[in-house]
């Protein structure tokens, strides 16, 4: 879905960056998920 709509890594990080301040542990988990999705080709760089 993200690839279909041209969603890029920078957009996801920008949208979710407040999570880093609110919950560093949750942010680490989300960051791993984002990087995994990039490796699988689901998200453009």
mmCIF file as Biopython writes it, N, C-alpha, C and O atoms, coordinates in Angstrom:
data_model
#
loop_
_atom_site.group_PDB
_atom_site.id
_atom_site.type_symbol
_atom_site.label_atom_id
_atom_site.label_alt_id
_atom_site.label_comp_id
_atom_site.label_asym_id
_atom_site.label_entity_id
_atom_site.label_seq_id
_atom_site.pdbx_PDB_ins_code
_atom_site.Cartn_x
_atom_site.Cartn_y
_atom_site.Cartn_z
_atom_site.occupancy
_atom_site.B_iso_or_equiv
_atom_site.auth_seq_id
_atom_site.auth_asym_id
_atom_site.pdbx_PDB_model_num
ATOM 1   N N  . UNK A ? 1  ? 0.830  -1.186 0.000  1.0 0.0 1  A 1 
ATOM 2   C CA . UNK A ? 1  ? 0.000  0.000  0.000  1.0 0.0 1  A 1 
ATOM 3   C C  . UNK A ? 1  ? 0.878  1.255  0.000  1.0 0.0 1  A 1 
ATOM 4   O O  . UNK A ? 1  ? 0.622  2.190  -0.758 1.0 0.0 1  A 1 
ATOM 5   N N  . UNK A ? 2  ? 1.904  1.277  0.842  1.0 0.0 2  A 1 
ATOM 6   C CA . UNK A ? 2  ? 2.771  2.460  0.904  1.0 0.0 2  A 1 
ATOM 7   C C  . UNK A ? 2  ? 3.495  2.660  -0.414 1.0 0.0 2  A 1 
ATOM 8   O O  . UNK A ? 2  ? 3.626  3.783  -0.900 1.0 0.0 2  A 1 
ATOM 9   N N  . UNK A ? 3  ? 3.962  1.564  -0.988 1.0 0.0 3  A 1 
ATOM 10  C CA . UNK A ? 3  ? 4.697  1.647  -2.244 1.0 0.0 3  A 1 
ATOM 11  C C  . UNK A ? 3  ? 3.770  2.147  -3.354 1.0 0.0 3  A 1 
ATOM 12  O O  . UNK A ? 3  ? 4.176  2.957  -4.188 1.0 0.0 3  A 1 
ATOM 13  N N  . UNK A ? 4  ? 2.542  1.669  -3.362 1.0 0.0 4  A 1 
ATOM 14  C CA . UNK A ? 4  ? 1.557  2.067  -4.376 1.0 0.0 4  A 1 
ATOM 15  C C  . UNK A ? 4  ? 1.334  3.578  -4.365 1.0 0.0 4  A 1 
ATOM 16  O O  . UNK A ? 4  ? 1.146  4.194  -5.415 1.0 0.0 4  A 1 
ATOM 17  N N  . UNK A ? 5  ? 1.357  4.167  -3.170 1.0 0.0 5  A 1 
ATOM 18  C CA . UNK A ? 5  ? 1.091  5.594  -3.026 1.0 0.0 5  A 1 
ATOM 19  C C  . UNK A ? 5  ? 2.366  6.439  -2.975 1.0 0.0 5  A 1 
ATOM 20  O O  . UNK A ? 5  ? 2.306  7.650  -2.759 1.0 0.0 5  A 1 
ATOM 21  N N  . UNK A ? 6  ? 3.513  5.797  -3.173 1.0 0.0 6  A 1 
ATOM 22  C CA . UNK A ? 6  ? 4.777  6.533  -3.225 1.0 0.0 6  A 1 
ATOM 23  C C  . UNK A ? 6  ? 5.253  7.060  -1.881 1.0 0.0 6  A 1 
ATOM 24  O O  . UNK A ? 6  ? 5.982  8.051  -1.825 1.0 0.0 6  A 1 
ATOM 25  N N  . UNK A ? 7  ? 4.845  6.401  -0.792 1.0 0.0 7  A 1 
ATOM 26  C CA . UNK A ? 7  ? 5.278  6.829  0.542  1.0 0.0 7  A 1 
ATOM 27  C C  . UNK A ? 7  ? 6.751  6.480  0.708  1.0 0.0 7  A 1 
ATOM 28  O O  . UNK A ? 7  ? 7.180  5.365  0.410  1.0 0.0 7  A 1 
ATOM 29  N N  . UNK A ? 8  ? 7.507  7.445  1.186  1.0 0.0 8  A 1 
ATOM 30  C CA . UNK A ? 8  ? 8.941  7.265  1.340  1.0 0.0 8  A 1 
ATOM 31  C C  . UNK A ? 8  ? 9.336  7.265  2.817  1.0 0.0 8  A 1 
ATOM 32  O O  . UNK A ? 8  ? 8.594  7.718  3.689  1.0 0.0 8  A 1 
ATOM 33  N N  . UNK A ? 9  ? 10.515 6.746  3.053  1.0 0.0 9  A 1 
ATOM 34  C CA . UNK A ? 9  ? 11.079 6.629  4.397  1.0 0.0 9  A 1 
ATOM 35  C C  . UNK A ? 9  ? 11.008 7.948  5.163  1.0 0.0 9  A 1 
ATOM 36  O O  . UNK A ? 9  ? 10.609 7.971  6.327  1.0 0.0 9  A 1 
ATOM 37  N N  . UNK A ? 10 ? 11.392 9.037  4.516  1.0 0.0 10 A 1 
ATOM 38  C CA . UNK A ? 10 ? 11.424 10.342 5.185  1.0 0.0 10 A 1 
ATOM 39  C C  . UNK A ? 10 ? 10.035 10.749 5.683  1.0 0.0 10 A 1 
ATOM 40  O O  . UNK A ? 10 ? 9.901  11.328 6.762  1.0 0.0 10 A 1 
ATOM 41  N N  . UNK A ? 11 ? 9.011  10.445 4.897  1.0 0.0 11 A 1 
ATOM 42  C CA . UNK A ? 11 ? 7.647  10.798 5.277  1.0 0.0 11 A 1 
ATOM 43  C C  . UNK A ? 11 ? 7.212  10.031 6.525  1.0 0.0 11 A 1 
ATOM 44  O O  . UNK A ? 11 ? 6.565  10.587 7.412  1.0 0.0 11 A 1 
ATOM 45  N N  . UNK A ? 12 ? 7.567  8.771  6.582  1.0 0.0 12 A 1 
ATOM 46  C CA . UNK A ? 12 ? 7.187  7.939  7.727  1.0 0.0 12 A 1 
ATOM 47  C C  . UNK A ? 12 ? 7.906  8.410  8.986  1.0 0.0 12 A 1 
ATOM 48  O O  . UNK A ? 12 ? 7.301  8.520  10.052 1.0 0.0 12 A 1 
ATOM 49  N N  . UNK A ? 13 ? 9.201  8.687  8.852  1.0 0.0 13 A 1 
ATOM 50  C CA . UNK A ? 13 ? 9.958  9.170  10.007 1.0 0.0 13 A 1 
ATOM 51  C C  . UNK A ? 13 ? 9.422  10.516 10.500 1.0 0.0 13 A 1 
ATOM 52  O O  . UNK A ? 13 ? 9.304  10.735 11.705 1.0 0.0 13 A 1 
ATOM 53  N N  . UNK A ? 14 ? 9.101  11.405 9.579  1.0 0.0 14 A 1 
ATOM 54  C CA . UNK A ? 14 ? 8.579  12.715 9.957  1.0 0.0 14 A 1 
ATOM 55  C C  . UNK A ? 14 ? 7.245  12.586 10.694 1.0 0.0 14 A 1 
ATOM 56  O O  . UNK A ? 14 ? 7.038  13.233 11.721 1.0 0.0 14 A 1 
ATOM 57  N N  . UNK A ? 15 ? 6.362  11.770 10.183 1.0 0.0 15 A 1 
ATOM 58  C CA . UNK A ? 15 ? 5.033  11.595 10.774 1.0 0.0 15 A 1 
ATOM 59  C C  . UNK A ? 15 ? 5.113  10.947 12.158 1.0 0.0 15 A 1 
ATOM 60  O O  . UNK A ? 15 ? 4.317  11.270 13.040 1.0 0.0 15 A 1 
ATOM 61  N N  . UNK A ? 16 ? 6.059  10.045 12.350 1.0 0.0 16 A 1 
ATOM 62  C CA . UNK A ? 16 ? 6.143  9.285  13.595 1.0 0.0 16 A 1 
ATOM 63  C C  . UNK A ? 16 ? 7.195  9.787  14.569 1.0 0.0 16 A 1 
ATOM 64  O O  . UNK A ? 16 ? 7.344  9.223  15.653 1.0 0.0 16 A 1 
ATOM 65  N N  . UNK A ? 17 ? 7.926  10.831 14.212 1.0 0.0 17 A 1 
ATOM 66  C CA . UNK A ? 17 ? 9.011  11.313 15.069 1.0 0.0 17 A 1 
ATOM 67  C C  . UNK A ? 17 ? 8.579  11.741 16.474 1.0 0.0 17 A 1 
ATOM 68  O O  . UNK A ? 17 ? 9.380  11.602 17.397 1.0 0.0 17 A 1 
ATOM 69  N N  . UNK A ? 18 ? 7.360  12.254 16.695 1.0 0.0 18 A 1 
ATOM 70  C CA . UNK A ? 18 ? 6.970  12.584 18.072 1.0 0.0 18 A 1 
ATOM 71  C C  . UNK A ? 18 ? 6.986  11.374 19.010 1.0 0.0 18 A 1 
ATOM 72  O O  . UNK A ? 18 ? 7.112  11.525 20.225 1.0 0.0 18 A 1 
ATOM 73  N N  . UNK A ? 19 ? 6.858  10.194 18.445 1.0 0.0 19 A 1 
ATOM 74  C CA . UNK A ? 19 ? 6.886  8.975  19.248 1.0 0.0 19 A 1 
ATOM 75  C C  . UNK A ? 19 ? 8.219  8.831  19.978 1.0 0.0 19 A 1 
ATOM 76  O O  . UNK A ? 19 ? 8.270  8.286  21.081 1.0 0.0 19 A 1 
ATOM 77  N N  . UNK A ? 20 ? 9.292  9.317  19.366 1.0 0.0 20 A 1 
ATOM 78  C CA . UNK A ? 20 ? 10.619 9.202  19.973 1.0 0.0 20 A 1 
ATOM 79  C C  . UNK A ? 20 ? 10.670 9.905  21.327 1.0 0.0 20 A 1 
ATOM 80  O O  . UNK A ? 20 ? 11.277 9.398  22.270 1.0 0.0 20 A 1 
ATOM 81  N N  . UNK A ? 21 ? 10.042 11.056 21.423 1.0 0.0 21 A 1 
ATOM 82  C CA . UNK A ? 21 ? 10.015 11.799 22.685 1.0 0.0 21 A 1 
ATOM 83  C C  . UNK A ? 21 ? 9.044  11.176 23.686 1.0 0.0 21 A 1 
ATOM 84  O O  . UNK A ? 21 ? 9.322  11.123 24.884 1.0 0.0 21 A 1 
ATOM 85  N N  . UNK A ? 22 ? 7.905  10.707 23.181 1.0 0.0 22 A 1 
ATOM 86  C CA . UNK A ? 22 ? 6.870  10.169 24.066 1.0 0.0 22 A 1 
ATOM 87  C C  . UNK A ? 22 ? 7.197  8.801  24.624 1.0 0.0 22 A 1 
ATOM 88  O O  . UNK A ? 22 ? 6.907  8.517  25.786 1.0 0.0 22 A 1 
ATOM 89  N N  . UNK A ? 23 ? 7.794  7.955  23.812 1.0 0.0 23 A 1 
ATOM 90  C CA . UNK A ? 23 ? 8.109  6.598  24.240 1.0 0.0 23 A 1 
ATOM 91  C C  . UNK A ? 23 ? 9.312  6.079  23.462 1.0 0.0 23 A 1 
ATOM 92  O O  . UNK A ? 23 ? 9.153  5.503  22.385 1.0 0.0 23 A 1 
ATOM 93  N N  . UNK A ? 24 ? 10.501 6.275  23.991 1.0 0.0 24 A 1 
ATOM 94  C CA . UNK A ? 24 ? 11.703 5.812  23.300 1.0 0.0 24 A 1 
ATOM 95  C C  . UNK A ? 24 ? 11.693 4.312  22.993 1.0 0.0 24 A 1 
ATOM 96  O O  . UNK A ? 24 ? 12.199 3.885  21.956 1.0 0.0 24 A 1 
ATOM 97  N N  . UNK A ? 25 ? 11.123 3.523  23.888 1.0 0.0 25 A 1 
ATOM 98  C CA . UNK A ? 25 ? 11.078 2.075  23.666 1.0 0.0 25 A 1 
ATOM 99  C C  . UNK A ? 25 ? 10.178 1.752  22.476 1.0 0.0 25 A 1 
ATOM 100 O O  . UNK A ? 25 ? 10.537 0.947  21.617 1.0 0.0 25 A 1 
ATOM 101 N N  . UNK A ? 26 ? 9.017  2.381  22.435 1.0 0.0 26 A 1 
ATOM 102 C CA . UNK A ? 26 ? 8.101  2.178  21.318 1.0 0.0 26 A 1 
ATOM 103 C C  . UNK A ? 26 ? 8.728  2.675  20.017 1.0 0.0 26 A 1 
ATOM 104 O O  . UNK A ? 26 ? 8.567  2.054  18.966 1.0 0.0 26 A 1 
ATOM 105 N N  . UNK A ? 27 ? 9.438  3.792  20.093 1.0 0.0 27 A 1 
ATOM 106 C CA . UNK A ? 27 ? 10.098 4.335  18.911 1.0 0.0 27 A 1 
ATOM 107 C C  . UNK A ? 27 ? 11.140 3.359  18.367 1.0 0.0 27 A 1 
ATOM 108 O O  . UNK A ? 27 ? 11.229 3.177  17.152 1.0 0.0 27 A 1 
ATOM 109 N N  . UNK A ? 28 ? 11.919 2.736  19.229 1.0 0.0 28 A 1 
ATOM 110 C CA . UNK A ? 28 ? 12.914 1.756  18.785 1.0 0.0 28 A 1 
ATOM 111 C C  . UNK A ? 28 ? 12.248 0.610  18.033 1.0 0.0 28 A 1 
ATOM 112 O O  . UNK A ? 28 ? 12.747 0.154  17.005 1.0 0.0 28 A 1 
ATOM 113 N N  . UNK A ? 29 ? 11.118 0.153  18.556 1.0 0.0 29 A 1 
ATOM 114 C CA . UNK A ? 29 ? 10.376 -0.925 17.908 1.0 0.0 29 A 1 
ATOM 115 C C  . UNK A ? 29 ? 9.864  -0.468 16.540 1.0 0.0 29 A 1 
ATOM 116 O O  . UNK A ? 29 ? 10.007 -1.188 15.551 1.0 0.0 29 A 1 
ATOM 117 N N  . UNK A ? 30 ? 9.279  0.709  16.483 1.0 0.0 30 A 1 
ATOM 118 C CA . UNK A ? 30 ? 8.751  1.248  15.231 1.0 0.0 30 A 1 
ATOM 119 C C  . UNK A ? 30 ? 9.870  1.436  14.211 1.0 0.0 30 A 1 
ATOM 120 O O  . UNK A ? 30 ? 9.694  1.151  13.027 1.0 0.0 30 A 1 
ATOM 121 N N  . UNK A ? 31 ? 11.000 1.911  14.671 1.0 0.0 31 A 1 
ATOM 122 C CA . UNK A ? 31 ? 12.138 2.132  13.783 1.0 0.0 31 A 1 
ATOM 123 C C  . UNK A ? 31 ? 12.610 0.814  13.164 1.0 0.0 31 A 1 
ATOM 124 O O  . UNK A ? 31 ? 12.942 0.761  11.980 1.0 0.0 31 A 1 
ATOM 125 N N  . UNK A ? 32 ? 12.636 -0.238 13.966 1.0 0.0 32 A 1 
ATOM 126 C CA . UNK A ? 32 ? 13.008 -1.555 13.435 1.0 0.0 32 A 1 
ATOM 127 C C  . UNK A ? 32 ? 12.001 -2.018 12.386 1.0 0.0 32 A 1 
ATOM 128 O O  . UNK A ? 32 ? 12.377 -2.591 11.364 1.0 0.0 32 A 1 
ATOM 129 N N  . UNK A ? 33 ? 10.715 -1.766 12.646 1.0 0.0 33 A 1 
ATOM 130 C CA . UNK A ? 33 ? 9.675  -2.148 11.689 1.0 0.0 33 A 1 
ATOM 131 C C  . UNK A ? 33 ? 9.820  -1.373 10.376 1.0 0.0 33 A 1 
ATOM 132 O O  . UNK A ? 33 ? 9.660  -1.940 9.295  1.0 0.0 33 A 1 
ATOM 133 N N  . UNK A ? 34 ? 10.118 -0.095 10.474 1.0 0.0 34 A 1 
ATOM 134 C CA . UNK A ? 34 ? 10.295 0.736  9.280  1.0 0.0 34 A 1 
ATOM 135 C C  . UNK A ? 34 ? 11.480 0.229  8.462  1.0 0.0 34 A 1 
ATOM 136 O O  . UNK A ? 34 ? 11.375 0.066  7.246  1.0 0.0 34 A 1 
ATOM 137 N N  . UNK A ? 35 ? 12.591 -0.016 9.120  1.0 0.0 35 A 1 
ATOM 138 C CA . UNK A ? 35 ? 13.787 -0.487 8.415  1.0 0.0 35 A 1 
ATOM 139 C C  . UNK A ? 35 ? 13.553 -1.858 7.782  1.0 0.0 35 A 1 
ATOM 140 O O  . UNK A ? 35 ? 14.037 -2.128 6.682  1.0 0.0 35 A 1 
ATOM 141 N N  . UNK A ? 36 ? 12.815 -2.720 8.472  1.0 0.0 36 A 1 
ATOM 142 C CA . UNK A ? 36 ? 12.477 -4.035 7.928  1.0 0.0 36 A 1 
ATOM 143 C C  . UNK A ? 36 ? 11.621 -3.890 6.668  1.0 0.0 36 A 1 
ATOM 144 O O  . UNK A ? 36 ? 11.838 -4.592 5.680  1.0 0.0 36 A 1 
ATOM 145 N N  . UNK A ? 37 ? 10.661 -2.988 6.708  1.0 0.0 37 A 1 
ATOM 146 C CA . UNK A ? 37 ? 9.792  -2.749 5.550  1.0 0.0 37 A 1 
ATOM 147 C C  . UNK A ? 37 ? 10.591 -2.203 4.365  1.0 0.0 37 A 1 
ATOM 148 O O  . UNK A ? 37 ? 10.292 -2.521 3.214  1.0 0.0 37 A 1 
ATOM 149 N N  . UNK A ? 38 ? 11.594 -1.392 4.642  1.0 0.0 38 A 1 
ATOM 150 C CA . UNK A ? 38 ? 12.458 -0.868 3.576  1.0 0.0 38 A 1 
ATOM 151 C C  . UNK A ? 38 ? 13.249 -2.011 2.941  1.0 0.0 38 A 1 
ATOM 152 O O  . UNK A ? 38 ? 13.338 -2.110 1.717  1.0 0.0 38 A 1 
ATOM 153 N N  . UNK A ? 39 ? 13.823 -2.873 3.784  1.0 0.0 39 A 1 
ATOM 154 C CA . UNK A ? 39 ? 14.596 -4.009 3.282  1.0 0.0 39 A 1 
ATOM 155 C C  . UNK A ? 39 ? 13.738 -4.928 2.419  1.0 0.0 39 A 1 
ATOM 156 O O  . UNK A ? 39 ? 14.229 -5.503 1.447  1.0 0.0 39 A 1 
ATOM 157 N N  . UNK A ? 40 ? 12.464 -5.068 2.767  1.0 0.0 40 A 1 
ATOM 158 C CA . UNK A ? 40 ? 11.549 -5.935 2.015  1.0 0.0 40 A 1 
ATOM 159 C C  . UNK A ? 40 ? 10.986 -5.250 0.775  1.0 0.0 40 A 1 
ATOM 160 O O  . UNK A ? 40 ? 10.284 -5.874 -0.021 1.0 0.0 40 A 1 
ATOM 161 N N  . UNK A ? 41 ? 11.294 -3.966 0.615  1.0 0.0 41 A 1 
ATOM 162 C CA . UNK A ? 41 ? 10.839 -3.239 -0.557 1.0 0.0 41 A 1 
ATOM 163 C C  . UNK A ? 41 ? 9.434  -2.686 -0.448 1.0 0.0 41 A 1 
ATOM 164 O O  . UNK A ? 41 ? 8.861  -2.258 -1.450 1.0 0.0 41 A 1 
ATOM 165 N N  . UNK A ? 42 ? 8.871  -2.685 0.745  1.0 0.0 42 A 1 
ATOM 166 C CA . UNK A ? 42 ? 7.510  -2.183 0.951  1.0 0.0 42 A 1 
ATOM 167 C C  . UNK A ? 42 ? 7.475  -0.662 1.016  1.0 0.0 42 A 1 
ATOM 168 O O  . UNK A ? 42 ? 6.438  -0.049 0.764  1.0 0.0 42 A 1 
ATOM 169 N N  . UNK A ? 43 ? 8.607  -0.056 1.354  1.0 0.0 43 A 1 
ATOM 170 C CA . UNK A ? 43 ? 8.713  1.397  1.484  1.0 0.0 43 A 1 
ATOM 171 C C  . UNK A ? 43 ? 9.899  1.851  0.644  1.0 0.0 43 A 1 
ATOM 172 O O  . UNK A ? 43 ? 10.957 1.222  0.656  1.0 0.0 43 A 1 
ATOM 173 N N  . UNK A ? 44 ? 9.716  2.939  -0.080 1.0 0.0 44 A 1 
ATOM 174 C CA . UNK A ? 44 ? 10.815 3.493  -0.866 1.0 0.0 44 A 1 
ATOM 175 C C  . UNK A ? 44 ? 11.764 4.293  0.008  1.0 0.0 44 A 1 
ATOM 176 O O  . UNK A ? 44 ? 11.387 4.796  1.067  1.0 0.0 44 A 1 
ATOM 177 N N  . UNK A ? 45 ? 12.990 4.401  -0.449 1.0 0.0 45 A 1 
ATOM 178 C CA . UNK A ? 45 ? 13.971 5.163  0.306  1.0 0.0 45 A 1 
ATOM 179 C C  . UNK A ? 45 ? 13.966 6.570  -0.197 1.0 0.0 45 A 1 
ATOM 180 O O  . UNK A ? 45 ? 14.723 7.405  0.297  1.0 0.0 45 A 1 
#
